[in-house]
Amino acid sequence: MVEDWNREVLGIEVDFSLPATRVVALLTQLVSCHGVPARIRVDNGPELISQVLQTWCLDQGIDLQWI
């Protein structure tokens, strides 16, 4: 997770596969530390287009933008 404004790396999760639930867990941790962002920009990887992430973003009031 990289902040676009100042290019600060807020979090990193490394593994061979990252299911959507792990992505949401990392985002939940980052939101608790840094606050809720207005939007999250992601590519179209399977974990990033999942219903789990879309629902989480909707519940948090975050605009999910795909590149």
PDB file of N, CA, C, O and CB in Angstrom:
ATOM      1  N   MET A   1       0.851  -1.159   0.000  1.00  0.00           N
ATOM      2  CA  MET A   1       0.000   0.000   0.000  1.00  0.00           C
ATOM      3  C   MET A   1       0.898   1.223   0.000  1.00  0.00           C
ATOM      4  O   MET A   1       1.718   1.406   0.900  1.00  0.00           O
ATOM      5  CB  MET A   1      -0.969  -0.003   1.213  1.00  0.00           C
ATOM      6  N   VAL A   2       0.736   2.059  -1.020  1.00  0.00           N
ATOM      7  CA  VAL A   2       1.545   3.263  -1.157  1.00  0.00           C
ATOM      8  C   VAL A   2       0.629   4.480  -1.207  1.00  0.00           C
ATOM      9  O   VAL A   2      -0.339   4.510  -1.967  1.00  0.00           O
ATOM     10  CB  VAL A   2       2.439   3.192  -2.425  1.00  0.00           C
ATOM     11  N   GLU A   3       0.941   5.467  -0.403  1.00  0.00           N
ATOM     12  CA  GLU A   3       0.217   6.735  -0.420  1.00  0.00           C
ATOM     13  C   GLU A   3       0.644   7.490  -1.677  1.00  0.00           C
ATOM     14  O   GLU A   3       1.830   7.769  -1.852  1.00  0.00           O
ATOM     15  CB  GLU A   3       0.496   7.582   0.884  1.00  0.00           C
ATOM     16  N   ASP A   4      -0.293   7.821  -2.544  1.00  0.00           N
ATOM     17  CA  ASP A   4       0.037   8.491  -3.805  1.00  0.00           C
ATOM     18  C   ASP A   4       0.593   9.897  -3.623  1.00  0.00           C
ATOM     19  O   ASP A   4       1.433  10.335  -4.409  1.00  0.00           O
ATOM     20  CB  ASP A   4      -1.181   8.555  -4.674  1.00  0.00           C
ATOM     21  N   TRP A   5       0.140  10.601  -2.609  1.00  0.00           N
ATOM     22  CA  TRP A   5       0.536  12.000  -2.449  1.00  0.00           C
ATOM     23  C   TRP A   5       2.032  12.145  -2.160  1.00  0.00           C
ATOM     24  O   TRP A   5       2.724  12.927  -2.811  1.00  0.00           O
ATOM     25  CB  TRP A   5      -0.270  12.645  -1.329  1.00  0.00           C
ATOM     26  N   ASN A   6       2.527  11.380  -1.170  1.00  0.00           N
ATOM     27  CA  ASN A   6       3.939  11.537  -0.792  1.00  0.00           C
ATOM     28  C   ASN A   6       4.769  10.274  -1.024  1.00  0.00           C
ATOM     29  O   ASN A   6       5.942  10.227  -0.653  1.00  0.00           O
ATOM     30  CB  ASN A   6       4.035  11.935   0.664  1.00  0.00           C
ATOM     31  N   ARG A   7       4.170   9.253  -1.634  1.00  0.00           N
ATOM     32  CA  ARG A   7       4.829   7.989  -1.979  1.00  0.00           C
ATOM     33  C   ARG A   7       5.306   7.200  -0.755  1.00  0.00           C
ATOM     34  O   ARG A   7       6.207   6.369  -0.863  1.00  0.00           O
ATOM     35  CB  ARG A   7       6.006   8.264  -2.884  1.00  0.00           C
ATOM     36  N   GLU A   8       4.707   7.459   0.394  1.00  0.00           N
ATOM     37  CA  GLU A   8       5.047   6.725   1.607  1.00  0.00           C
ATOM     38  C   GLU A   8       4.453   5.320   1.539  1.00  0.00           C
ATOM     39  O   GLU A   8       3.286   5.155   1.185  1.00  0.00           O
ATOM     40  CB  GLU A   8       4.541   7.474   2.865  1.00  0.00           C
ATOM     41  N   VAL A   9       5.244   4.318   1.875  1.00  0.00           N
ATOM     42  CA  VAL A   9       4.752   2.944   1.936  1.00  0.00           C
ATOM     43  C   VAL A   9       4.083   2.765   3.298  1.00  0.00           C
ATOM     44  O   VAL A   9       4.739   2.819   4.338  1.00  0.00           O
ATOM     45  CB  VAL A   9       5.917   1.894   1.718  1.00  0.00           C
ATOM     46  N   LEU A  10       2.775   2.553   3.273  1.00  0.00           N
ATOM     47  CA  LEU A  10       2.015   2.420   4.511  1.00  0.00           C
ATOM     48  C   LEU A  10       1.988   0.991   5.019  1.00  0.00           C
ATOM     49  O   LEU A  10       1.912   0.756   6.225  1.00  0.00           O
ATOM     50  CB  LEU A  10       0.607   2.910   4.308  1.00  0.00           C
ATOM     51  N   GLY A  11       2.050   0.043   4.105  1.00  0.00           N
ATOM     52  CA  GLY A  11       2.023  -1.358   4.501  1.00  0.00           C
ATOM     53  C   GLY A  11       2.431  -2.250   3.355  1.00  0.00           C
ATOM     54  O   GLY A  11       2.299  -1.886   2.187  1.00  0.00           O
ATOM     55  N   ILE A  12       2.930  -3.427   3.699  1.00  0.00           N
ATOM     56  CA  ILE A  12       3.317  -4.392   2.672  1.00  0.00           C
ATOM     57  C   ILE A  12       2.999  -5.789   3.178  1.00  0.00           C
ATOM     58  O   ILE A  12       3.199  -6.098   4.353  1.00  0.00           O
ATOM     59  CB  ILE A  12       4.829  -4.262   2.308  1.00  0.00           C
ATOM     60  N   GLU A  13       2.515  -6.604   2.304  1.00  0.00           N
ATOM     61  CA  GLU A  13       2.177  -7.993   2.610  1.00  0.00           C
ATOM     62  C   GLU A  13       2.757  -8.832   1.480  1.00  0.00           C
ATOM     63  O   GLU A  13       2.406  -8.633   0.317  1.00  0.00           O
ATOM     64  CB  GLU A  13       0.608  -8.209   2.759  1.00  0.00           C
ATOM     65  N   VAL A  14       3.639  -9.764   1.809  1.00  0.00           N
ATOM     66  CA  VAL A  14       4.337 -10.550   0.798  1.00  0.00           C
ATOM     67  C   VAL A  14       4.004 -12.019   0.976  1.00  0.00           C
ATOM     68  O   VAL A  14       4.075 -12.558   2.081  1.00  0.00           O
ATOM     69  CB  VAL A  14       5.860 -10.326   0.878  1.00  0.00           C
ATOM     70  N   ASP A  15       3.637 -12.663  -0.133  1.00  0.00           N
ATOM     71  CA  ASP A  15       3.361 -14.092  -0.131  1.00  0.00           C
ATOM     72  C   ASP A  15       3.190 -14.539  -1.572  1.00  0.00           C
ATOM     73  O   ASP A  15       3.170 -13.710  -2.481  1.00  0.00           O
ATOM     74  CB  ASP A  15       2.096 -14.431   0.721  1.00  0.00           C
ATOM     75  N   PHE A  16       3.067 -15.829  -1.786  1.00  0.00           N
ATOM     76  CA  PHE A  16       2.839 -16.338  -3.135  1.00  0.00           C
ATOM     77  C   PHE A  16       1.429 -16.031  -3.611  1.00  0.00           C
ATOM     78  O   PHE A  16       1.194 -15.831  -4.803  1.00  0.00           O
ATOM     79  CB  PHE A  16       3.089 -17.839  -3.185  1.00  0.00           C
ATOM     80  N   SER A  17       0.510 -15.996  -2.685  1.00  0.00           N
ATOM     81  CA  SER A  17      -0.885 -15.724  -3.011  1.00  0.00           C
ATOM     82  C   SER A  17      -1.501 -14.904  -1.882  1.00  0.00           C
ATOM     83  O   SER A  17      -1.293 -15.198  -0.705  1.00  0.00           O
ATOM     84  CB  SER A  17      -1.678 -17.048  -3.238  1.00  0.00           C
ATOM     85  N   LEU A  18      -2.250 -13.889  -2.244  1.00  0.00           N
ATOM     86  CA  LEU A  18      -2.915 -13.055  -1.244  1.00  0.00           C
ATOM     87  C   LEU A  18      -4.419 -13.087  -1.475  1.00  0.00           C
ATOM     88  O   LEU A  18      -4.928 -12.378  -2.343  1.00  0.00           O
ATOM     89  CB  LEU A  18      -2.386 -11.599  -1.294  1.00  0.00           C
ATOM     90  N   PRO A  19      -5.129 -13.899  -0.709  1.00  0.00           N
ATOM     91  CA  PRO A  19      -6.586 -13.905  -0.867  1.00  0.00           C
ATOM     92  C   PRO A  19      -7.185 -12.578  -0.411  1.00  0.00           C
ATOM     93  O   PRO A  19      -6.576 -11.832   0.356  1.00  0.00           O
ATOM     94  CB  PRO A  19      -7.210 -15.067  -0.075  1.00  0.00           C
ATOM     95  N   ALA A  20      -8.365 -12.308  -0.890  1.00  0.00           N
ATOM     96  CA  ALA A  20      -9.041 -11.041  -0.592  1.00  0.00           C
ATOM     97  C   ALA A  20      -9.203 -10.814   0.899  1.00  0.00           C
ATOM     98  O   ALA A  20      -9.149  -9.672   1.354  1.00  0.00           O
ATOM     99  CB  ALA A  20     -10.399 -11.003  -1.259  1.00  0.00           C
ATOM    100  N   THR A  21      -9.397 -11.867   1.665  1.00  0.00           N
ATOM    101  CA  THR A  21      -9.563 -11.695   3.116  1.00  0.00           C
ATOM    102  C   THR A  21      -8.291 -11.150   3.760  1.00  0.00           C
ATOM    103  O   THR A  21      -8.371 -10.383   4.719  1.00  0.00           O
ATOM    104  CB  THR A  21      -9.949 -13.030   3.771  1.00  0.00           C
ATOM    105  N   ARG A  22      -7.122 -11.532   3.253  1.00  0.00           N
ATOM    106  CA  ARG A  22      -5.866 -10.982   3.784  1.00  0.00           C
ATOM    107  C   ARG A  22      -5.673  -9.537   3.362  1.00  0.00           C
ATOM    108  O   ARG A  22      -5.141  -8.728   4.122  1.00  0.00           O
ATOM    109  CB  ARG A  22      -4.674 -11.820   3.320  1.00  0.00           C
ATOM    110  N   VAL A  23      -6.106  -9.212   2.146  1.00  0.00           N
ATOM    111  CA  VAL A  23      -6.039  -7.824   1.686  1.00  0.00           C
ATOM    112  C   VAL A  23      -6.917  -6.951   2.575  1.00  0.00           C
ATOM    113  O   VAL A  23      -6.502  -5.872   2.996  1.00  0.00           O
ATOM    114  CB  VAL A  23      -6.479  -7.707   0.200  1.00  0.00           C
ATOM    115  N   VAL A  24      -8.117  -7.414   2.856  1.00  0.00           N
ATOM    116  CA  VAL A  24      -9.040  -6.667   3.709  1.00  0.00           C
ATOM    117  C   VAL A  24      -8.478  -6.554   5.127  1.00  0.00           C
ATOM    118  O   VAL A  24      -8.614  -5.504   5.755  1.00  0.00           O
ATOM    119  CB  VAL A  24     -10.430  -7.346   3.733  1.00  0.00           C
ATOM    120  N   ALA A  25      -7.855  -7.602   5.638  1.00  0.00           N
ATOM    121  CA  ALA A  25      -7.261  -7.539   6.978  1.00  0.00           C
ATOM    122  C   ALA A  25      -6.162  -6.481   7.038  1.00  0.00           C
ATOM    123  O   ALA A  25      -6.085  -5.731   8.011  1.00  0.00           O
ATOM    124  CB  ALA A  25      -6.694  -8.912   7.380  1.00  0.00           C
ATOM    125  N   LEU A  26      -5.314  -6.412   6.016  1.00  0.00           N
ATOM    126  CA  LEU A  26      -4.265  -5.394   5.977  1.00  0.00           C
ATOM    127  C   LEU A  26      -4.875  -3.999   5.867  1.00  0.00           C
ATOM    128  O   LEU A  26      -4.439  -3.076   6.556  1.00  0.00           O
ATOM    129  CB  LEU A  26      -3.306  -5.652   4.801  1.00  0.00           C
ATOM    130  N   LEU A  27      -5.869  -3.840   5.012  1.00  0.00           N
ATOM    131  CA  LEU A  27      -6.516  -2.538   4.867  1.00  0.00           C
ATOM    132  C   LEU A  27      -7.188  -2.103   6.165  1.00  0.00           C
ATOM    133  O   LEU A  27      -7.143  -0.925   6.517  1.00  0.00           O
ATOM    134  CB  LEU A  27      -7.542  -2.579   3.738  1.00  0.00           C
ATOM    135  N   THR A  28      -7.800  -3.026   6.870  1.00  0.00           N
ATOM    136  CA  THR A  28      -8.435  -2.714   8.151  1.00  0.00           C
ATOM    137  C   THR A  28      -7.400  -2.216   9.147  1.00  0.00           C
ATOM    138  O   THR A  28      -7.652  -1.259   9.879  1.00  0.00           O
ATOM    139  CB  THR A  28      -9.165  -3.948   8.712  1.00  0.00           C
ATOM    140  N   GLN A  29      -6.240  -2.858   9.180  1.00  0.00           N
ATOM    141  CA  GLN A  29      -5.156  -2.432  10.061  1.00  0.00           C
ATOM    142  C   GLN A  29      -4.664  -1.040   9.675  1.00  0.00           C
ATOM    143  O   GLN A  29      -4.428  -0.203  10.546  1.00  0.00           O
ATOM    144  CB  GLN A  29      -3.994  -3.439  10.013  1.00  0.00           C
ATOM    145  N   LEU A  30      -4.509  -0.787   8.379  1.00  0.00           N
ATOM    146  CA  LEU A  30      -4.035   0.518   7.924  1.00  0.00           C
ATOM    147  C   LEU A  30      -5.039   1.620   8.214  1.00  0.00           C
ATOM    148  O   LEU A  30      -4.650   2.733   8.570  1.00  0.00           O
ATOM    149  CB  LEU A  30      -3.735   0.477   6.441  1.00  0.00           C
ATOM    150  N   VAL A  31      -6.330   1.324   8.067  1.00  0.00           N
ATOM    151  CA  VAL A  31      -7.369   2.311   8.366  1.00  0.00           C
ATOM    152  C   VAL A  31      -7.357   2.661   9.851  1.00  0.00           C
ATOM    153  O   VAL A  31      -7.570   3.816  10.220  1.00  0.00           O
ATOM    154  CB  VAL A  31      -8.760   1.781   7.951  1.00  0.00           C
ATOM    155  N   SER A  32      -7.108   1.668  10.702  1.00  0.00           N
ATOM    156  CA  SER A  32      -7.076   1.963  12.136  1.00  0.00           C
ATOM    157  C   SER A  32      -5.870   2.831  12.507  1.00  0.00           C
ATOM    158  O   SER A  32      -5.932   3.592  13.472  1.00  0.00           O
ATOM    159  CB  SER A  32      -7.047   0.659  12.941  1.00  0.00           C
ATOM    160  N   CYS A  33      -4.774   2.723  11.749  1.00  0.00           N
ATOM    161  CA  CYS A  33      -3.569   3.522  12.032  1.00  0.00           C
ATOM    162  C   CYS A  33      -3.584   4.882  11.353  1.00  0.00           C
ATOM    163  O   CYS A  33      -3.142   5.871  11.938  1.00  0.00           O
ATOM    164  CB  CYS A  33      -2.335   2.766  11.597  1.00  0.00           C
ATOM    165  N   HIS A  34      -4.090   4.943  10.121  1.00  0.00           N
ATOM    166  CA  HIS A  34      -3.952   6.147   9.299  1.00  0.00           C
ATOM    167  C   HIS A  34      -5.270   6.831   8.965  1.00  0.00           C
ATOM    168  O   HIS A  34      -5.268   7.913   8.378  1.00  0.00           O
ATOM    169  CB  HIS A  34      -3.255   5.803   8.034  1.00  0.00           C
ATOM    170  N   GLY A  35      -6.389   6.224   9.326  1.00  0.00           N
ATOM    171  CA  GLY A  35      -7.686   6.800   8.999  1.00  0.00           C
ATOM    172  C   GLY A  35      -8.225   6.256   7.673  1.00  0.00           C
ATOM    173  O   GLY A  35      -7.525   5.560   6.938  1.00  0.00           O
ATOM    174  N   VAL A  36      -9.463   6.584   7.395  1.00  0.00           N
ATOM    175  CA  VAL A  36     -10.155   6.083   6.203  1.00  0.00           C
ATOM    176  C   VAL A  36      -9.804   6.962   5.001  1.00  0.00           C
ATOM    177  O   VAL A  36     -10.001   8.176   5.044  1.00  0.00           O
ATOM    178  CB  VAL A  36     -11.699   6.051   6.429  1.00  0.00           C
ATOM    179  N   PRO A  37      -9.289   6.357   3.936  1.00  0.00           N
ATOM    180  CA  PRO A  37      -8.994   7.144   2.736  1.00  0.00           C
ATOM    181  C   PRO A  37     -10.263   7.422   1.946  1.00  0.00           C
ATOM    182  O   PRO A  37     -11.263   6.722   2.103  1.00  0.00           O
ATOM    183  CB  PRO A  37      -7.972   6.417   1.851  1.00  0.00           C
ATOM    184  N   ALA A  38     -10.224   8.430   1.108  1.00  0.00           N
ATOM    185  CA  ALA A  38     -11.372   8.741   0.252  1.00  0.00           C
ATOM    186  C   ALA A  38     -11.509   7.698  -0.849  1.00  0.00           C
ATOM    187  O   ALA A  38     -12.620   7.344  -1.246  1.00  0.00           O
ATOM    188  CB  ALA A  38     -11.230  10.150  -0.361  1.00  0.00           C
ATOM    189  N   ARG A  39     -10.370   7.207  -1.341  1.00  0.00           N
ATOM    190  CA  ARG A  39     -10.394   6.228  -2.425  1.00  0.00           C
ATOM    191  C   ARG A  39      -9.176   5.334  -2.350  1.00  0.00           C
ATOM    192  O   ARG A  39      -8.147   5.703  -1.784  1.00  0.00           O
ATOM    193  CB  ARG A  39     -10.460   6.923  -3.789  1.00  0.00           C
ATOM    194  N   ILE A  40      -9.309   4.149  -2.932  1.00  0.00           N
ATOM    195  CA  ILE A  40      -8.201   3.215  -3.082  1.00  0.00           C
ATOM    196  C   ILE A  40      -8.124   2.854  -4.557  1.00  0.00           C
ATOM    197  O   ILE A  40      -9.119   2.443  -5.155  1.00  0.00           O
ATOM    198  CB  ILE A  40      -8.385   1.935  -2.179  1.00  0.00           C
ATOM    199  N   ARG A  41      -6.942   3.006  -5.143  1.00  0.00           N
ATOM    200  CA  ARG A  41      -6.732   2.673  -6.558  1.00  0.00           C
ATOM    201  C   ARG A  41      -6.007   1.335  -6.626  1.00  0.00           C
ATOM    202  O   ARG A  41      -4.966   1.155  -5.993  1.00  0.00           O
ATOM    203  CB  ARG A  41      -5.914   3.796  -7.302  1.00  0.00           C
ATOM    204  N   VAL A  42      -6.554   0.402  -7.389  1.00  0.00           N
ATOM    205  CA  VAL A  42      -6.000  -0.950  -7.485  1.00  0.00           C
ATOM    206  C   VAL A  42      -5.981  -1.399  -8.944  1.00  0.00           C
ATOM    207  O   VAL A  42      -6.663  -0.831  -9.797  1.00  0.00           O
ATOM    208  CB  VAL A  42      -6.821  -1.945  -6.620  1.00  0.00           C
ATOM    209  N   ASP A  43      -5.176  -2.441  -9.209  1.00  0.00           N
ATOM    210  CA  ASP A  43      -5.225  -3.050 -10.535  1.00  0.00           C
ATOM    211  C   ASP A  43      -6.359  -4.074 -10.538  1.00  0.00           C
ATOM    212  O   ASP A  43      -7.164  -4.104  -9.607  1.00  0.00           O
ATOM    213  CB  ASP A  43      -3.850  -3.719 -10.914  1.00  0.00           C
ATOM    214  N   ASN A  44      -6.430  -4.896 -11.555  1.00  0.00           N
ATOM    215  CA  ASN A  44      -7.554  -5.830 -11.649  1.00  0.00           C
ATOM    216  C   ASN A  44      -7.155  -7.263 -11.282  1.00  0.00           C
ATOM    217  O   ASN A  44      -7.654  -8.218 -11.877  1.00  0.00           O
ATOM    218  CB  ASN A  44      -8.129  -5.804 -13.058  1.00  0.00           C
ATOM    219  N   GLY A  45      -6.253  -7.413 -10.302  1.00  0.00           N
ATOM    220  CA  GLY A  45      -5.919  -8.747  -9.797  1.00  0.00           C
ATOM    221  C   GLY A  45      -7.133  -9.387  -9.147  1.00  0.00           C
ATOM    222  O   GLY A  45      -8.018  -8.680  -8.665  1.00  0.00           O
ATOM    223  N   PRO A  46      -7.190 -10.706  -9.125  1.00  0.00           N
ATOM    224  CA  PRO A  46      -8.383 -11.400  -8.621  1.00  0.00           C
ATOM    225  C   PRO A  46      -8.743 -11.029  -7.182  1.00  0.00           C
ATOM    226  O   PRO A  46      -9.925 -10.951  -6.846  1.00  0.00           O
ATOM    227  CB  PRO A  46      -8.176 -12.889  -8.710  1.00  0.00           C
ATOM    228  N   GLU A  47      -7.750 -10.802  -6.336  1.00  0.00           N
ATOM    229  CA  GLU A  47      -8.048 -10.435  -4.951  1.00  0.00           C
ATOM    230  C   GLU A  47      -8.529  -8.998  -4.836  1.00  0.00           C
ATOM    231  O   GLU A  47      -9.140  -8.624  -3.835  1.00  0.00           O
ATOM    232  CB  GLU A  47      -6.822 -10.635  -4.079  1.00  0.00           C
ATOM    233  N   LEU A  48      -8.258  -8.191  -5.855  1.00  0.00           N
ATOM    234  CA  LEU A  48      -8.624  -6.779  -5.808  1.00  0.00           C
ATOM    235  C   LEU A  48      -9.944  -6.468  -6.517  1.00  0.00           C
ATOM    236  O   LEU A  48     -10.485  -5.373  -6.367  1.00  0.00           O
ATOM    237  CB  LEU A  48      -7.526  -5.957  -6.419  1.00  0.00           C
ATOM    238  N   ILE A  49     -10.456  -7.412  -7.277  1.00  0.00           N
ATOM    239  CA  ILE A  49     -11.763  -7.231  -7.901  1.00  0.00           C
ATOM    240  C   ILE A  49     -12.826  -8.091  -7.217  1.00  0.00           C
ATOM    241  O   ILE A  49     -13.957  -8.187  -7.693  1.00  0.00           O
ATOM    242  CB  ILE A  49     -11.689  -7.571  -9.393  1.00  0.00           C
ATOM    243  N   SER A  50     -12.455  -8.712  -6.099  1.00  0.00           N
ATOM    244  CA  SER A  50     -13.353  -9.631  -5.411  1.00  0.00           C
ATOM    245  C   SER A  50     -14.516  -8.895  -4.752  1.00  0.00           C
ATOM    246  O   SER A  50     -14.436  -7.704  -4.454  1.00  0.00           O
ATOM    247  CB  SER A  50     -12.585 -10.429  -4.368  1.00  0.00           C
ATOM    248  N   GLN A  51     -15.577  -9.627  -4.539  1.00  0.00           N
ATOM    249  CA  GLN A  51     -16.743  -9.072  -3.853  1.00  0.00           C
ATOM    250  C   GLN A  51     -16.411  -8.738  -2.409  1.00  0.00           C
ATOM    251  O   GLN A  51     -16.980  -7.807  -1.840  1.00  0.00           O
ATOM    252  CB  GLN A  51     -17.918 -10.051  -3.910  1.00  0.00           C
ATOM    253  N   VAL A  52     -15.498  -9.489  -1.814  1.00  0.00           N
ATOM    254  CA  VAL A  52     -15.098  -9.242  -0.422  1.00  0.00           C
ATOM    255  C   VAL A  52     -14.526  -7.835  -0.286  1.00  0.00           C
ATOM    256  O   VAL A  52     -14.923  -7.093   0.613  1.00  0.00           O
ATOM    257  CB  VAL A  52     -14.058 -10.294   0.050  1.00  0.00           C
ATOM    258  N   LEU A  53     -13.604  -7.461  -1.162  1.00  0.00           N
ATOM    259  CA  LEU A  53     -12.997  -6.132  -1.099  1.00  0.00           C
ATOM    260  C   LEU A  53     -14.007  -5.046  -1.450  1.00  0.00           C
ATOM    261  O   LEU A  53     -14.040  -3.995  -0.810  1.00  0.00           O
ATOM    262  CB  LEU A  53     -11.794  -6.051  -2.041  1.00  0.00           C
ATOM    263  N   GLN A  54     -14.827  -5.296  -2.461  1.00  0.00           N
ATOM    264  CA  GLN A  54     -15.827  -4.309  -2.856  1.00  0.00           C
ATOM    265  C   GLN A  54     -16.804  -4.033  -1.715  1.00  0.00           C
ATOM    266  O   GLN A  54     -17.161  -2.881  -1.466  1.00  0.00           O
ATOM    267  CB  GLN A  54     -16.586  -4.788  -4.098  1.00  0.00           C
ATOM    268  N   THR A  55     -17.231  -5.076  -1.031  1.00  0.00           N
ATOM    269  CA  THR A  55     -18.164  -4.921   0.087  1.00  0.00           C
ATOM    270  C   THR A  55     -17.501  -4.170   1.242  1.00  0.00           C
ATOM    271  O   THR A  55     -18.120  -3.298   1.852  1.00  0.00           O
ATOM    272  CB  THR A  55     -18.667  -6.298   0.566  1.00  0.00           C
ATOM    273  N   TRP A  56     -16.248  -4.504   1.544  1.00  0.00           N
ATOM    274  CA  TRP A  56     -15.529  -3.826   2.614  1.00  0.00           C
ATOM    275  C   TRP A  56     -15.402  -2.332   2.315  1.00  0.00           C
ATOM    276  O   TRP A  56     -15.640  -1.498   3.189  1.00  0.00           O
ATOM    277  CB  TRP A  56     -14.140  -4.452   2.809  1.00  0.00           C
ATOM    278  N   CYS A  57     -15.029  -2.000   1.084  1.00  0.00           N
ATOM    279  CA  CYS A  57     -14.885  -0.595   0.704  1.00  0.00           C
ATOM    280  C   CYS A  57     -16.223   0.134   0.800  1.00  0.00           C
ATOM    281  O   CYS A  57     -16.281   1.264   1.284  1.00  0.00           O
ATOM    282  CB  CYS A  57     -14.320  -0.478  -0.720  1.00  0.00           C
ATOM    283  N   LEU A  58     -17.279  -0.496   0.350  1.00  0.00           N
ATOM    284  CA  LEU A  58     -18.612   0.101   0.441  1.00  0.00           C
ATOM    285  C   LEU A  58     -18.992   0.360   1.898  1.00  0.00           C
ATOM    286  O   LEU A  58     -19.512   1.426   2.226  1.00  0.00           O
ATOM    287  CB  LEU A  58     -19.657  -0.812  -0.227  1.00  0.00           C
ATOM    288  N   ASP A  59     -18.732  -0.616   2.773  1.00  0.00           N
ATOM    289  CA  ASP A  59     -19.037  -0.464   4.199  1.00  0.00           C
ATOM    290  C   ASP A  59     -18.225   0.655   4.846  1.00  0.00           C
ATOM    291  O   ASP A  59     -18.702   1.307   5.774  1.00  0.00           O
ATOM    292  CB  ASP A  59     -18.777  -1.772   4.930  1.00  0.00           C
ATOM    293  N   GLN A  60     -17.001   0.882   4.363  1.00  0.00           N
ATOM    294  CA  GLN A  60     -16.126   1.909   4.920  1.00  0.00           C
ATOM    295  C   GLN A  60     -16.354   3.281   4.281  1.00  0.00           C
ATOM    296  O   GLN A  60     -15.835   4.285   4.770  1.00  0.00           O
ATOM    297  CB  GLN A  60     -14.678   1.500   4.745  1.00  0.00           C
ATOM    298  N   GLY A  61     -17.124   3.328   3.198  1.00  0.00           N
ATOM    299  CA  GLY A  61     -17.340   4.587   2.485  1.00  0.00           C
ATOM    300  C   GLY A  61     -16.159   4.973   1.616  1.00  0.00           C
ATOM    301  O   GLY A  61     -15.915   6.158   1.385  1.00  0.00           O
ATOM    302  N   ILE A  62     -15.425   3.983   1.133  1.00  0.00           N
ATOM    303  CA  ILE A  62     -14.230   4.207   0.321  1.00  0.00           C
ATOM    304  C   ILE A  62     -14.569   3.942  -1.140  1.00  0.00           C
ATOM    305  O   ILE A  62     -15.176   2.925  -1.475  1.00  0.00           O
ATOM    306  CB  ILE A  62     -13.051   3.301   0.790  1.00  0.00           C
ATOM    307  N   ASP A  63     -14.170   4.870  -2.003  1.00  0.00           N
ATOM    308  CA  ASP A  63     -14.360   4.723  -3.449  1.00  0.00           C
ATOM    309  C   ASP A  63     -13.257   3.817  -3.970  1.00  0.00           C
ATOM    310  O   ASP A  63     -12.076   4.123  -3.805  1.00  0.00           O
ATOM    311  CB  ASP A  63     -14.344   6.116  -4.183  1.00  0.00           C
ATOM    312  N   LEU A  64     -13.628   2.703  -4.598  1.00  0.00           N
ATOM    313  CA  LEU A  64     -12.661   1.748  -5.147  1.00  0.00           C
ATOM    314  C   LEU A  64     -12.487   2.051  -6.630  1.00  0.00           C
ATOM    315  O   LEU A  64     -13.447   1.980  -7.397  1.00  0.00           O
ATOM    316  CB  LEU A  64     -13.128   0.261  -4.924  1.00  0.00           C
ATOM    317  N   GLN A  65     -11.271   2.388  -7.032  1.00  0.00           N
ATOM    318  CA  GLN A  65     -10.983   2.747  -8.429  1.00  0.00           C
ATOM    319  C   GLN A  65      -9.998   1.743  -9.025  1.00  0.00           C
ATOM    320  O   GLN A  65      -8.932   1.487  -8.465  1.00  0.00           O
ATOM    321  CB  GLN A  65     -10.411   4.195  -8.526  1.00  0.00           C
ATOM    322  N   TRP A  66     -10.378   1.184 -10.169  1.00  0.00           N
ATOM    323  CA  TRP A  66      -9.490   0.250 -10.872  1.00  0.00           C
ATOM    324  C   TRP A  66      -8.718   1.007 -11.955  1.00  0.00           C
ATOM    325  O   TRP A  66      -9.252   1.910 -12.599  1.00  0.00           O
ATOM    326  CB  TRP A  66     -10.303  -0.935 -11.497  1.00  0.00           C
ATOM    327  N   ILE A  67      -7.446   0.620 -12.144  1.00  0.00           N
ATOM    328  CA  ILE A  67      -6.644   1.233 -13.196  1.00  0.00           C
ATOM    329  C   ILE A  67      -6.675   0.376 -14.442  1.00  0.00           C
ATOM    330  O   ILE A  67      -6.055   0.725 -15.447  1.00  0.00           O
ATOM    331  CB  ILE A  67      -5.201   1.444 -12.731  1.00  0.00           C
TER     332      ILE A  67
END
